[in-house]
Amino acid sequence: MPTIALILLATLALGLLVAARRRPDRRRLMRRLLASLLAPLALWYTAYPPLRAVPATQAAAIILTPGYQPDTLRQLLRRLGAGTPVWAYGTRPPARAKALGSLLKLAEQRPALRRVHVLGEGMAATELPALGPLAVVPHAAPAPPGVQAAGWPQHLTLGQRFDVEGTVAGASSTWVSLQAEGASRDSVRLPAGRGPFRLSYQPKVAGLARYALRLRREGQPATTEPLPLEIVPAAQPPVLLLAAVPGFEFKFLKNNLAAAGRAVALRTSVSRGLVQTEFLNQPAQPLDRLTPGLLARYAVVVADAATLASLPTSESQALRTAVQQGRLGLVVLAEAAALPAATPARADFAVQPLPTAGAVAQPLTWPDAPGVVRALVPARLRPSAALQPLITAPGGTVVAASRRVGLGATVVSVVPETFRWALQGQAAAYASFWSQLLMAATPPPAPAATWLALSRWPRPQQPLTLRLAGTRPASLPTVQPLAGGPAVQLALAQDTRLPEWSTAQYWPATAGWHQVHGPGRTVHSFYVYDSAAWRGPELLARQQALSQRATLASFSQASETTTVQQPWPVGWFFGLFLVAAGFLWLEEKL
């Protein structure tokens, strides 16, 4: 083919020369002859440009990713050499750059490569292992305005508060608001347009939710980022109440727990050897003796100190054994006196009486308390490294704390007459107080298979690794988008780090909620973000991943620099062809 083209161009040049000499007008003859030679020659070099030697760094290459700066590329080429290979990964390649479909091709096509310069947004952390042992030098793209970092719980239990916090970068005043359940629930103004924020809301409905973070800047359109989360109904494990005498404290607690859907049993001592029992949301059963079989039907026992002191040895031993084996939690309502000997971990719960003469009600605090509640504090628990404070009074006084006992937990509270809060219209604070104590005492659920999406920002058409923690199932689990689509079986591979881990790779096709079914009745939900969501935090995560791969070793530029043969830019030759051909056409008209 080059031979035929050469013959044709030679014929063209000869024809142009002959035509130029035969012109009657002998003016500008030399210029006509020169243009007649230059036009075919420039056309030839446009098709087959000559090569030139340019400096290049033999062991380095440049990878362009979306968001790279052309100025950074030009400066890097001047430093490394114009012949340094340039690859475009995930973005349109500019002039003299080649498209790179897979990072694995780098090692195959350039075995001498030792270092890559990454310009732009970079790659996801899951893609970096494909670079192998290559050293990475990041050249970060400027961060776009908006949310730079954000964090929120993606799984909540109904009754827990939802908190989202992060940082915003911008140049003008910005309002950040939380959109949840069809309305704006919380907002904050950043006068400088940048800085941290924290928003909060108490979810009212269980299920898969998609809250939103909305940013409004002066003179700019509002932007919205999705906040997906799964809200599961609160577990309602059964509770056994043991009261030494009839009273309002256990009566109100029994009714409150039953109204929330818990199975509740109340045993109240009426006289020696005579007890009164009540059952709500469960069938009646004998409660006169605490046997291992009876305790196995409940998750938490709430008892006052007098009841524990009166338990026979066999019953107190059965209670202690159930707590230590993690089958039962114990909540003790203490008085301003030492705890009875039957209390598990009694030595760590040192009750210290406080003066009551002229005492006034003190405000109590605990995490996510719905309001300020006050109560008389007749005693306190001595601080100890073994105790986990749950409820505190002013000055850090501990009035309720928990402690691990074997595989279970014991909770002790010295707050008396909490039923008064419910009588005073503080039902939410009353329910929150007891939820705090019962959650600390409830034994953890039995281990079950769990799934985890290893990417923080899953995207459509990008690989996502799902990890299963648990026994490897006999049948393959499936994953399916909830918006509609076929169910895909997940091929599990054994993880080399832990024998109980298995991983599977999934390529989501659409954004939105997805669910994994299996093994057994296990269901796990995860969210896939569209390509425009949370670009700021993802860019930060990519830069952090690249920084971890960056090398601090110095390289000798002189020893690595060499020359490579590159073609001259064809634009020069095509421009010369246009000038020569244009001259011949114009000169003939004159």
VEXDREN-2710 file (C-alpha; in Angstrom, 1 decimal):
% VEXDREN-2710
k/r/px/py/pz
1/MET/0.0/0.0/0.0
2/PRO/2.7/2.6/0.8
3/THR/4.4/1.7/-2.6
4/ILE/1.2/2.4/-4.5
5/ALA/0.7/5.7/-2.6
6/LEU/4.3/6.7/-3.3
7/ILE/3.8/6.0/-7.1
8/LEU/0.6/8.0/-7.2
9/LEU/2.1/11.0/-5.3
10/ALA/5.2/10.9/-7.6
11/THR/3.0/11.0/-10.6
12/LEU/1.0/13.9/-9.1
13/ALA/4.3/15.8/-8.4
14/LEU/5.5/15.2/-11.9
15/GLY/2.2/16.3/-13.4
16/LEU/2.3/19.5/-11.3
17/LEU/5.9/20.3/-12.3
18/VAL/5.1/19.8/-16.0
19/ALA/2.0/22.0/-15.8
20/ALA/3.9/24.7/-14.0
21/ARG/6.7/24.8/-16.7
22/ARG/4.2/24.9/-19.6
23/ARG/2.5/28.0/-18.2
24/PRO/3.0/30.9/-20.7
25/ASP/3.3/33.3/-17.7
26/ARG/6.9/32.9/-16.6
27/ARG/6.4/35.0/-13.5
28/ARG/6.7/33.2/-10.1
29/LEU/8.0/30.1/-11.9
30/MET/10.3/29.1/-9.1
31/ARG/7.6/29.5/-6.5
32/ARG/5.2/27.4/-8.6
33/LEU/7.8/24.7/-9.0
34/LEU/8.5/24.7/-5.2
35/ALA/4.8/24.5/-4.4
36/SER/4.3/21.7/-6.9
37/LEU/6.9/19.7/-5.0
38/LEU/5.8/20.6/-1.5
39/ALA/2.1/19.7/-2.0
40/PRO/2.7/16.0/-2.8
41/LEU/5.5/15.8/-0.2
42/ALA/3.3/17.2/2.6
43/LEU/0.5/14.9/1.6
44/TRP/2.9/11.9/1.9
45/TYR/4.1/13.0/5.3
46/THR/0.5/13.5/6.4
47/ALA/-0.2/9.9/5.7
48/TYR/3.2/8.6/6.8
49/PRO/4.8/11.1/9.2
50/PRO/8.5/10.8/9.9
51/LEU/9.8/9.7/13.3
52/ARG/11.7/11.8/15.7
53/ALA/13.7/11.0/18.9
54/VAL/12.0/12.5/22.0
55/PRO/13.1/12.0/25.7
56/ALA/11.0/9.6/27.8
57/THR/11.1/8.0/31.2
58/GLN/11.5/4.3/30.5
59/ALA/10.1/3.0/33.8
60/ALA/7.2/5.4/34.2
61/ALA/3.8/5.9/32.5
62/ILE/0.9/8.4/32.9
63/ILE/-2.7/7.3/33.5
64/LEU/-5.5/9.8/32.9
65/THR/-8.7/9.4/34.8
66/PRO/-11.9/11.5/34.8
67/GLY/-11.4/15.1/36.1
68/TYR/-7.7/15.3/35.2
69/GLN/-6.2/18.8/34.5
70/PRO/-4.5/19.3/31.0
71/ASP/-2.1/21.7/32.6
72/THR/-0.9/19.1/35.0
73/LEU/-0.5/16.7/32.1
74/ARG/1.7/19.2/30.1
75/GLN/3.9/20.0/33.1
76/LEU/4.4/16.3/33.8
77/LEU/5.3/15.5/30.2
78/ARG/7.9/18.4/30.3
79/ARG/9.4/16.9/33.5
80/LEU/9.3/13.2/32.5
81/GLY/9.8/13.7/28.7
82/ALA/7.4/14.1/25.8
83/GLY/7.8/10.4/24.9
84/THR/6.4/9.1/28.2
85/PRO/3.4/6.9/27.4
86/VAL/0.0/8.3/28.3
87/TRP/-3.0/6.1/28.9
88/ALA/-6.6/7.2/29.4
89/TYR/-8.6/5.0/31.8
90/GLY/-12.3/5.7/32.1
91/THR/-12.1/8.9/30.2
92/ARG/-11.8/10.0/26.5
93/PRO/-8.2/9.9/25.5
94/PRO/-6.7/13.2/24.3
95/ALA/-4.2/13.5/21.4
96/ARG/-1.2/11.1/21.6
97/ALA/-2.9/9.1/24.4
98/LYS/-4.1/5.5/24.2
99/ALA/-7.3/4.1/25.7
100/LEU/-6.8/1.7/28.5
101/GLY/-9.5/-0.8/29.0
102/SER/-7.9/-2.8/31.9
103/LEU/-5.2/-1.9/34.3
104/LEU/-3.8/-5.5/33.9
105/LYS/-2.7/-4.6/30.3
106/LEU/-0.1/-2.2/31.7
107/ALA/2.1/-5.0/33.0
108/GLU/1.6/-7.0/29.8
109/GLN/2.4/-4.2/27.3
110/ARG/5.2/-2.6/29.3
111/PRO/7.2/-5.1/31.4
112/ALA/9.8/-2.5/32.3
113/LEU/7.2/-0.3/33.9
114/ARG/7.9/0.5/37.6
115/ARG/5.9/3.6/38.4
116/VAL/2.6/5.2/37.2
117/HIS/1.5/8.8/37.6
118/VAL/-2.3/8.9/38.1
119/LEU/-4.0/12.2/37.2
120/GLY/-7.6/13.1/38.0
121/GLU/-10.0/11.3/40.3
122/GLY/-8.1/8.1/40.4
123/MET/-9.4/4.6/40.7
124/ALA/-11.5/2.8/43.3
125/ALA/-9.7/0.9/46.0
126/THR/-10.9/-2.4/44.6
127/GLU/-9.2/-1.6/41.3
128/LEU/-5.8/-0.8/42.6
129/PRO/-4.6/-4.4/43.2
130/ALA/-4.7/-4.8/39.4
131/LEU/-1.6/-2.5/39.3
132/GLY/0.4/-5.2/41.1
133/PRO/3.7/-4.0/42.6
134/LEU/3.8/-0.7/40.6
135/ALA/4.5/2.4/42.6
136/VAL/1.7/5.0/42.3
137/VAL/2.3/8.8/42.3
138/PRO/-1.1/10.5/42.6
139/HIS/-1.8/14.0/41.1
140/ALA/-5.2/14.8/42.6
141/ALA/-7.9/16.7/40.8
142/PRO/-9.3/19.8/42.7
143/ALA/-12.2/18.8/44.9
144/PRO/-15.6/20.0/43.6
145/PRO/-17.7/22.2/45.8
146/GLY/-20.4/20.5/47.9
147/VAL/-20.3/17.7/50.4
148/GLN/-16.7/16.5/50.9
149/ALA/-17.3/13.9/53.5
150/ALA/-20.4/12.3/55.1
151/GLY/-21.3/9.5/57.4
152/TRP/-24.5/8.0/58.7
153/PRO/-25.7/4.6/60.0
154/GLN/-27.1/2.5/57.2
155/HIS/-28.9/0.1/59.6
156/LEU/-31.0/1.3/62.5
157/THR/-33.4/-0.2/65.0
158/LEU/-36.7/1.6/65.3
159/GLY/-36.4/3.9/68.3
160/GLN/-32.8/4.9/67.6
161/ARG/-32.0/8.3/66.3
162/PHE/-30.6/8.9/62.8
163/ASP/-27.6/11.1/62.7
164/VAL/-25.8/12.3/59.6
165/GLU/-22.6/14.4/59.8
166/GLY/-20.0/15.6/57.4
167/THR/-18.2/18.6/55.9
168/VAL/-19.1/21.0/53.1
169/ALA/-16.8/23.0/50.9
170/GLY/-18.0/26.1/49.0
171/ALA/-17.6/29.8/48.7
172/SER/-21.1/31.2/49.5
173/SER/-23.6/30.8/52.4
174/THR/-25.1/27.3/52.4
175/TRP/-28.1/25.7/54.0
176/VAL/-27.8/22.0/54.7
177/SER/-31.1/20.2/55.5
178/LEU/-32.2/16.7/56.2
179/GLN/-35.2/15.5/54.2
180/ALA/-36.9/12.5/55.8
181/GLU/-40.4/10.9/55.4
182/GLY/-41.6/13.6/53.1
183/ALA/-40.6/16.7/55.0
184/SER/-37.5/18.7/56.1
185/ARG/-36.6/17.5/59.6
186/ASP/-33.5/19.3/60.5
187/SER/-31.3/22.0/59.0
188/VAL/-28.2/24.1/59.7
189/ARG/-26.7/27.2/58.0
190/LEU/-23.0/27.5/57.2
191/PRO/-22.5/31.3/56.7
192/ALA/-19.0/30.8/55.1
193/GLY/-20.2/28.0/52.8
194/ARG/-17.8/25.5/54.3
195/GLY/-17.4/23.6/57.5
196/PRO/-18.8/20.6/59.5
197/PHE/-22.5/19.9/60.0
198/ARG/-24.6/17.4/62.0
199/LEU/-28.3/16.7/61.5
200/SER/-30.6/14.4/63.5
201/TYR/-34.0/12.8/63.3
202/GLN/-36.0/10.2/65.1
203/PRO/-37.4/7.7/62.4
204/LYS/-41.1/6.8/62.9
205/VAL/-41.5/4.0/60.4
206/ALA/-39.6/0.7/59.9
207/GLY/-38.5/-0.5/56.5
208/LEU/-36.2/0.5/53.7
209/ALA/-35.9/4.3/53.6
210/ARG/-34.2/6.8/51.3
211/TYR/-33.7/10.1/53.2
212/ALA/-31.9/13.0/51.5
213/LEU/-29.3/15.6/52.3
214/ARG/-30.2/18.9/50.5
215/LEU/-27.7/21.7/49.9
216/ARG/-29.0/25.2/49.0
217/ARG/-26.4/27.9/48.1
218/GLU/-27.1/31.5/47.2
219/GLY/-27.5/32.0/43.5
220/GLN/-27.1/28.3/42.7
221/PRO/-29.5/25.5/42.2
222/ALA/-30.1/23.1/45.1
223/THR/-28.3/19.7/45.1
224/THR/-29.6/16.6/46.8
225/GLU/-27.6/13.5/47.9
226/PRO/-29.4/10.2/48.9
227/LEU/-29.2/8.8/52.4
228/PRO/-30.4/5.2/52.2
229/LEU/-30.9/3.3/55.4
230/GLU/-32.7/0.2/56.6
231/ILE/-34.8/0.6/59.8
232/VAL/-35.7/-2.7/61.4
233/PRO/-38.4/-3.1/64.1
234/ALA/-37.0/-3.2/67.6
235/ALA/-36.7/-6.7/69.1
236/GLN/-39.1/-7.3/71.9
237/PRO/-37.6/-10.1/74.0
238/PRO/-39.8/-11.4/76.8
239/VAL/-39.3/-9.9/80.3
240/LEU/-39.8/-11.4/83.8
241/LEU/-40.5/-8.9/86.6
242/LEU/-39.9/-9.9/90.2
243/ALA/-41.3/-7.6/92.9
244/ALA/-40.9/-8.1/96.7
245/VAL/-44.1/-6.1/97.4
246/PRO/-46.9/-4.6/95.3
247/GLY/-46.1/-1.1/94.0
248/PHE/-46.5/1.4/91.2
249/GLU/-42.9/0.9/89.8
250/PHE/-43.5/-2.6/88.6
251/LYS/-47.1/-2.0/87.7
252/PHE/-46.3/0.9/85.3
253/LEU/-43.3/-1.0/83.9
254/LYS/-45.4/-4.0/83.2
255/ASN/-48.1/-2.0/81.4
256/ASN/-45.5/0.0/79.4
257/LEU/-43.6/-3.1/78.2
258/ALA/-46.9/-4.9/77.3
259/ALA/-48.1/-1.8/75.3
260/ALA/-44.9/-2.0/73.3
261/GLY/-45.7/-5.6/72.3
262/ARG/-43.4/-7.4/74.8
263/ALA/-44.4/-10.6/76.5
264/VAL/-44.3/-9.7/80.2
265/ALA/-44.8/-11.8/83.4
266/LEU/-45.0/-10.2/86.8
267/ARG/-44.4/-12.1/90.1
268/THR/-45.2/-10.2/93.2
269/SER/-44.7/-11.6/96.7
270/VAL/-47.8/-11.1/98.8
271/SER/-46.8/-13.0/101.9
272/ARG/-44.3/-15.7/102.9
273/GLY/-44.8/-18.5/100.4
274/LEU/-47.6/-16.8/98.5
275/VAL/-47.1/-14.9/95.2
276/GLN/-49.4/-13.1/92.8
277/THR/-48.7/-13.5/89.1
278/GLU/-49.8/-11.6/86.0
279/PHE/-49.2/-12.4/82.3
280/LEU/-49.5/-10.1/79.3
281/ASN/-48.9/-11.2/75.7
282/GLN/-48.1/-14.7/76.7
283/PRO/-49.9/-17.7/78.3
284/ALA/-49.9/-18.3/82.0
285/GLN/-47.3/-20.6/83.6
286/PRO/-46.0/-21.4/87.1
287/LEU/-43.7/-18.7/88.5
288/ASP/-43.4/-19.8/92.1
289/ARG/-39.8/-21.1/91.6
290/LEU/-37.0/-19.8/89.3
291/THR/-35.9/-23.0/87.5
292/PRO/-33.5/-23.2/84.5
293/GLY/-36.5/-24.1/82.3
294/LEU/-38.5/-21.1/83.4
295/LEU/-35.6/-18.7/82.9
296/ALA/-34.9/-20.1/79.5
297/ARG/-38.3/-18.6/78.3
298/TYR/-37.2/-15.0/79.1
299/ALA/-34.4/-12.7/77.9
300/VAL/-34.3/-10.3/80.8
301/VAL/-35.2/-10.5/84.5
302/VAL/-36.0/-7.2/86.3
303/ALA/-35.9/-7.6/90.1
304/ASP/-35.7/-5.4/93.1
305/ALA/-32.9/-5.9/95.7
306/ALA/-35.4/-7.3/98.3
307/THR/-36.4/-10.1/95.9
308/LEU/-32.8/-11.1/95.2
309/ALA/-32.1/-11.2/98.9
310/SER/-35.0/-13.5/99.6
311/LEU/-34.2/-16.1/96.8
312/PRO/-33.3/-19.6/97.9
313/THR/-29.8/-20.8/97.1
314/SER/-30.9/-23.0/94.2
315/GLU/-32.9/-20.2/92.6
316/SER/-30.1/-17.6/92.9
317/GLN/-27.7/-20.1/91.5
318/ALA/-29.9/-20.8/88.5
319/LEU/-30.2/-17.1/87.9
320/ARG/-26.4/-16.6/88.1
321/THR/-25.8/-19.5/85.8
322/ALA/-28.2/-18.3/83.2
323/VAL/-26.6/-14.8/83.2
324/GLN/-23.0/-16.2/83.0
325/GLN/-23.9/-18.4/80.1
326/GLY/-25.4/-15.5/78.1
327/ARG/-28.9/-16.8/78.1
328/LEU/-30.3/-14.1/80.4
329/GLY/-29.8/-10.5/81.4
330/LEU/-30.5/-9.1/84.9
331/VAL/-31.7/-5.6/85.9
332/VAL/-31.5/-4.9/89.6
333/LEU/-33.4/-2.0/91.1
334/ALA/-31.2/-1.2/94.1
335/GLU/-31.8/0.7/97.3
336/ALA/-29.4/3.0/99.2
337/ALA/-27.7/0.0/100.7
338/ALA/-25.3/-2.7/99.7
339/LEU/-26.6/-5.2/97.1
340/PRO/-27.6/-8.7/98.1
341/ALA/-25.1/-11.5/97.8
342/ALA/-27.2/-13.1/95.0
343/THR/-26.4/-10.2/92.6
344/PRO/-23.9/-11.3/89.9
345/ALA/-20.7/-9.2/90.0
346/ARG/-21.8/-7.7/93.3
347/ALA/-18.3/-6.5/94.2
348/ASP/-18.1/-4.2/91.3
349/PHE/-21.5/-2.5/92.0
350/ALA/-20.6/-0.5/95.1
351/VAL/-23.7/1.5/96.2
352/GLN/-22.8/4.7/98.1
353/PRO/-25.7/6.4/99.9
354/LEU/-26.1/10.1/99.5
355/PRO/-27.7/12.6/102.0
356/THR/-31.4/12.9/101.5
357/ALA/-32.2/15.7/103.9
358/GLY/-33.2/18.7/101.9
359/ALA/-32.4/16.9/98.6
360/VAL/-34.0/18.1/95.4
361/ALA/-34.7/16.2/92.2
362/GLN/-31.6/16.1/89.9
363/PRO/-31.6/16.1/86.1
364/LEU/-30.6/12.8/84.6
365/THR/-28.9/12.3/81.3
366/TRP/-28.3/9.4/78.9
367/PRO/-27.7/9.0/75.2
368/ASP/-30.6/10.1/73.0
369/ALA/-32.7/11.2/75.9
370/PRO/-35.9/12.8/74.5
371/GLY/-35.9/15.5/77.2
372/VAL/-34.8/16.6/80.6
373/VAL/-36.1/14.4/83.4
374/ARG/-35.5/14.8/87.1
375/ALA/-35.5/12.4/90.0
376/LEU/-34.3/12.2/93.6
377/VAL/-30.9/10.5/93.8
378/PRO/-30.6/8.7/97.2
379/ALA/-27.4/6.8/96.2
380/ARG/-24.8/6.5/93.5
381/LEU/-22.6/3.8/92.1
382/ARG/-18.9/4.0/92.7
383/PRO/-17.1/4.5/89.4
384/SER/-15.1/1.5/88.3
385/ALA/-13.2/0.4/85.2
386/ALA/-15.5/-2.7/85.0
387/LEU/-18.7/-0.7/84.9
388/GLN/-20.2/0.9/81.8
389/PRO/-22.2/4.0/82.9
390/LEU/-25.7/4.2/81.4
391/ILE/-27.5/7.0/83.3
392/THR/-25.7/9.9/85.0
393/ALA/-26.6/12.8/87.3
394/PRO/-24.9/16.2/87.5
395/GLY/-21.1/16.0/88.2
396/GLY/-20.9/12.7/86.4
397/THR/-22.6/10.8/89.2
398/VAL/-23.4/7.3/88.0
399/VAL/-26.9/6.2/88.9
400/ALA/-27.2/3.2/86.5
401/ALA/-24.5/1.1/85.0
402/SER/-23.9/-2.3/83.4
403/ARG/-21.2/-4.9/83.6
404/ARG/-20.4/-8.0/81.7
405/VAL/-20.8/-11.2/83.7
406/GLY/-19.5/-14.2/81.7
407/LEU/-21.4/-14.1/78.4
408/GLY/-24.2/-12.0/79.9
409/ALA/-24.7/-8.7/81.6
410/THR/-26.0/-7.3/84.9
411/VAL/-27.5/-3.8/85.1
412/VAL/-27.9/-1.9/88.4
413/SER/-30.0/1.2/88.8
414/VAL/-30.4/3.3/92.0
415/VAL/-33.1/5.7/90.4
416/PRO/-36.3/5.3/92.4
417/GLU/-39.9/5.9/91.4
418/THR/-39.5/6.3/87.7
419/PHE/-43.2/5.8/87.2
420/ARG/-43.7/9.5/88.3
421/TRP/-42.3/10.5/84.9
422/ALA/-45.2/8.8/83.2
423/LEU/-47.7/10.5/85.5
424/GLN/-46.1/13.9/84.7
425/GLY/-46.6/13.5/81.0
426/GLN/-43.0/12.4/80.2
427/ALA/-44.0/9.0/78.7
428/ALA/-41.3/9.3/76.0
429/ALA/-38.5/9.9/78.6
430/TYR/-39.9/7.0/80.8
431/ALA/-39.9/4.6/77.8
432/SER/-36.4/5.8/76.7
433/PHE/-35.0/5.3/80.3
434/TRP/-36.2/1.7/80.5
435/SER/-35.2/1.0/76.9
436/GLN/-31.6/2.0/77.9
437/LEU/-31.5/-0.4/80.8
438/LEU/-33.2/-3.3/79.0
439/MET/-31.0/-3.0/75.9
440/ALA/-27.9/-3.1/78.0
441/ALA/-29.0/-6.3/79.7
442/THR/-30.5/-8.1/76.8
443/PRO/-28.2/-11.0/75.6
444/PRO/-26.9/-10.7/72.1
445/PRO/-28.7/-12.7/69.5
446/ALA/-27.4/-16.1/68.4
447/PRO/-24.7/-15.8/65.6
448/ALA/-26.2/-15.8/62.2
449/ALA/-25.0/-15.5/58.6
450/THR/-24.4/-11.8/57.7
451/TRP/-23.5/-10.1/54.5
452/LEU/-21.4/-7.0/53.9
453/ALA/-20.9/-4.9/50.8
454/LEU/-17.2/-4.1/50.7
455/SER/-17.5/-0.9/48.6
456/ARG/-18.7/2.2/50.4
457/TRP/-20.2/3.7/47.2
458/PRO/-21.5/0.9/44.9
459/ARG/-22.2/2.1/41.4
460/PRO/-24.0/0.6/38.4
461/GLN/-21.9/-1.3/35.9
462/GLN/-19.0/-1.6/38.4
463/PRO/-17.9/-4.7/40.2
464/LEU/-19.1/-5.0/43.8
465/THR/-17.7/-7.6/46.2
466/LEU/-20.1/-9.1/48.7
467/ARG/-18.8/-10.9/51.7
468/LEU/-20.6/-13.6/53.6
469/ALA/-19.7/-14.3/57.3
470/GLY/-21.0/-17.7/58.3
471/THR/-21.2/-21.3/57.2
472/ARG/-20.9/-21.7/53.5
473/PRO/-24.3/-22.7/52.2
474/ALA/-25.0/-25.7/50.1
475/SER/-27.2/-23.7/47.6
476/LEU/-26.1/-20.5/46.0
477/PRO/-27.6/-17.3/47.4
478/THR/-29.2/-14.8/45.0
479/VAL/-29.2/-11.1/44.6
480/GLN/-32.0/-9.0/42.9
481/PRO/-32.8/-5.3/42.5
482/LEU/-36.0/-4.4/44.3
483/ALA/-37.0/-2.1/41.4
484/GLY/-37.4/-5.1/39.2
485/GLY/-35.0/-7.4/37.3
486/PRO/-33.8/-11.0/37.2
487/ALA/-32.3/-12.7/40.3
488/VAL/-28.6/-13.5/39.9
489/GLN/-26.9/-16.4/41.6
490/LEU/-23.8/-15.5/43.6
491/ALA/-20.8/-17.8/43.1
492/LEU/-19.0/-17.9/46.4
493/ALA/-15.2/-18.2/46.8
494/GLN/-13.4/-19.0/50.0
495/ASP/-11.7/-15.9/51.5
496/THR/-8.1/-16.7/52.4
497/ARG/-8.1/-14.5/55.5
498/LEU/-10.8/-16.3/57.6
499/PRO/-12.3/-19.7/57.0
500/GLU/-15.8/-18.5/57.8
501/TRP/-15.7/-15.7/55.1
502/SER/-16.8/-16.2/51.6
503/THR/-16.9/-13.6/48.8
504/ALA/-18.8/-13.1/45.6
505/GLN/-18.6/-10.5/42.9
506/TYR/-21.7/-8.8/41.6
507/TRP/-22.2/-6.3/38.8
508/PRO/-25.3/-4.2/39.5
509/ALA/-27.1/-3.0/36.4
510/THR/-29.2/-0.3/38.0
511/ALA/-29.2/2.1/41.0
512/GLY/-31.4/1.6/44.0
513/TRP/-32.1/-1.0/46.6
514/HIS/-30.9/-4.6/46.1
515/GLN/-31.5/-7.6/48.3
516/VAL/-29.5/-10.8/48.9
517/HIS/-31.5/-13.9/49.8
518/GLY/-29.7/-16.8/51.5
519/PRO/-28.3/-18.8/53.1
520/GLY/-31.6/-20.0/54.5
521/ARG/-33.8/-17.1/55.6
522/THR/-31.1/-14.6/55.7
523/VAL/-32.0/-11.3/53.8
524/HIS/-29.5/-8.5/53.4
525/SER/-30.3/-5.1/51.7
526/PHE/-27.8/-2.8/50.2
527/TYR/-28.0/0.4/48.1
528/VAL/-26.4/1.1/44.7
529/TYR/-25.8/4.8/44.1
530/ASP/-26.2/6.4/40.7
531/SER/-23.1/7.8/39.0
532/ALA/-23.8/11.4/40.0
533/ALA/-24.3/10.8/43.7
534/TRP/-21.7/11.5/46.4
535/ARG/-18.9/12.4/44.0
536/GLY/-17.1/14.5/46.7
537/PRO/-16.7/11.7/49.3
538/GLU/-15.9/9.1/46.6
539/LEU/-13.2/11.3/45.3
540/LEU/-11.7/11.7/48.8
541/ALA/-11.9/7.9/49.3
542/ARG/-10.1/7.4/45.9
543/GLN/-7.4/9.9/46.8
544/GLN/-6.8/8.2/50.2
545/ALA/-6.5/4.8/48.5
546/LEU/-4.0/6.2/46.0
547/SER/-2.0/7.9/48.8
548/GLN/-1.7/4.5/50.5
549/ARG/-0.1/3.2/47.4
550/ALA/2.1/6.2/46.8
551/THR/5.8/5.6/47.3
552/LEU/8.2/7.8/49.1
553/ALA/11.3/6.5/47.5
554/SER/13.3/8.8/45.3
555/PHE/14.1/7.8/41.7
556/SER/17.1/8.9/39.7
557/GLN/15.7/10.7/36.7
558/ALA/19.0/10.7/34.8
559/SER/19.4/7.0/35.0
560/GLU/15.9/6.3/33.8
561/THR/15.6/8.8/31.0
562/THR/16.0/7.5/27.4
563/THR/14.7/8.4/24.0
564/VAL/11.9/6.9/22.0
565/GLN/10.8/7.3/18.4
566/GLN/7.6/9.2/17.9
567/PRO/6.0/10.5/14.7
568/TRP/5.9/14.2/14.1
569/PRO/2.5/15.9/14.5
570/VAL/0.6/15.4/11.2
571/GLY/-1.0/18.8/11.6
572/TRP/2.2/20.5/10.5
573/PHE/2.3/18.6/7.3
574/PHE/-1.3/18.9/6.5
575/GLY/-1.1/22.6/7.0
576/LEU/1.9/22.7/4.7
577/PHE/-0.1/20.8/2.1
578/LEU/-3.0/23.4/2.4
579/VAL/-0.6/26.3/2.0
580/ALA/1.1/24.8/-1.1
581/ALA/-2.1/23.7/-2.8
582/GLY/-3.8/27.0/-2.0
583/PHE/-0.9/28.9/-3.5
584/LEU/-1.1/26.9/-6.7
585/TRP/-4.8/27.5/-7.0
586/LEU/-4.6/31.2/-6.2
587/GLU/-1.5/31.8/-8.4
588/GLU/-3.4/30.4/-11.4
589/LYS/-6.2/32.9/-10.9
590/LEU/-3.9/35.9/-10.8
END
